[in-house]
Amino acid sequence: MGQIEKGVACSISGCKNPAVKSVSRSQLAGSGLSAGGDGRRVYLCHEHAKAWKKGTKKDRDAERARWG
């Protein structure tokens, strides 16, 4: 059972919503979001996951093209 199923909260500063997605801290760096705490994984609620996805779209497309 993962952390999201256990009910971990969003890692973004000031947000207490339940998490729906986890990403590595290095993946979060290019999105403009700032996470509190330490650790390798960052947990995002639905609202912040959508913002992360929108903020890193070009980076993720370039990464996929490099491997494809």
Contact map, one row per residue, 1 for C-alpha under 8 A:
11101100000000000000000000000000000000000000000000000000000000000000
11111100000000000000000000000000000000000000000000000000000000000000
11111111000000000000000000000000000000000000000000000000000000000000
01111111000000000111110000000000000000000010000000000000000000000000
11111111000000000000000000000000000000000000000000000000000000000000
11111111000000000000000000000000000000000000000000000000000000000000
00111111100000000110000000000000000000000000000000000000000000000000
00111111110000000110000000000000000000000010000000000000000000000000
00000011111000111110000000000000000000000011100000000000000000000000
00000001111100111110000000000000000000000111100000000000000000000000
00000000111110100000000000000000001110000111000000000000000000000000
00000000011111100000000000000000111100000011000100000000000000000000
00000000001111100000000000000000011100000000000000000000000000000000
00000000000111110000000000000000000000000000000000000000000000000000
00000000111111111000000000000000000000000000000000000000000000000000
00000000110001111100000000000000000000000000000000000000000000000000
00000000110000111110000000000000000000000000100000000000000000000000
00010011110000011111000000000000000000000001100000000000000000000000
00010011110000001111110000000000000000000011110000000000000000000000
00010000000000000111110000000000000000000011110010000000000000000000
00010000000000000011111000000000000000000011110010000000000000000000
00010000000000000011111100000000000000001111000000000000000000000000
00000000000000000000111110110000000000001111000000000000000000000000
00000000000000000000011111110000000000011100000000000000000000000000
00000000000000000000001111111000000000111100000000000000000000000000
00000000000000000000000111111100000000000000000000000000000000000000
00000000000000000000001111111110000000000000000000000000000000000000
00000000000000000000001111111111110000000100000000010000000000000000
00000000000000000000000011111111110000000000000000000000000000000000
00000000000000000000000001111111000000000000000000000011000000000000
00000000000000000000000000111111100000000000000000111011000000000000
00000000000000000000000000011111110000000000000000000010000000000000
00000000000100000000000000011011111000000000000000010000000000000000
00000000000110000000000000011001111100000000000000000000000000000000
00000000001110000000000000000000111110000100000000000000000000000000
00000000001110000000000000000000011111000000000000000000000000000000
00000000001000000000000000000000001111100000000000000000000000000000
00000000000000000000000000000000000111110000000000000000000000000000
00000000000000000000000010000000000011111100000000000000000000000000
00000000000000000000000110000000000001111100000000000000000000000000
00000000000000000000011110000000000000111110000000000000000000000000
00000000011000000000011110010000001000111111000000000000000000000000
00010001111100000011111000000000000000001111100000000000000000000000
00000000111100000111111000000000000000000111111110000000000000000000
00000000110000001111100000000000000000000011111110000000000000000000
00000000000000000011100000000000000000000001111111000000000000000000
00000000000000000000000000000000000000000001111111100000000000000000
00000000000100000000000000000000000000000001111111110000000000000000
00000000000000000001100000000000000000000001111111111000000000000000
00000000000000000000000000000000000000000000011111111100000000000000
00000000000000000000000000000010000000000000001111111110000000000000
00000000000000000000000000010010100000000000000111111111000000000000
00000000000000000000000000000010000000000000000011111111100000000000
00000000000000000000000000000000000000000000000001111111100000000000
00000000000000000000000000000111000000000000000000111111110000000000
00000000000000000000000000000110000000000000000000011111111100000000
00000000000000000000000000000000000000000000000000001111111110000000
00000000000000000000000000000000000000000000000000000011111111000000
00000000000000000000000000000000000000000000000000000001111111100000
00000000000000000000000000000000000000000000000000000001111111110000
00000000000000000000000000000000000000000000000000000000111111111000
00000000000000000000000000000000000000000000000000000000011111111100
00000000000000000000000000000000000000000000000000000000001111111110
00000000000000000000000000000000000000000000000000000000000111111111
00000000000000000000000000000000000000000000000000000000000011111111
00000000000000000000000000000000000000000000000000000000000001111111
00000000000000000000000000000000000000000000000000000000000000111111
00000000000000000000000000000000000000000000000000000000000000011111
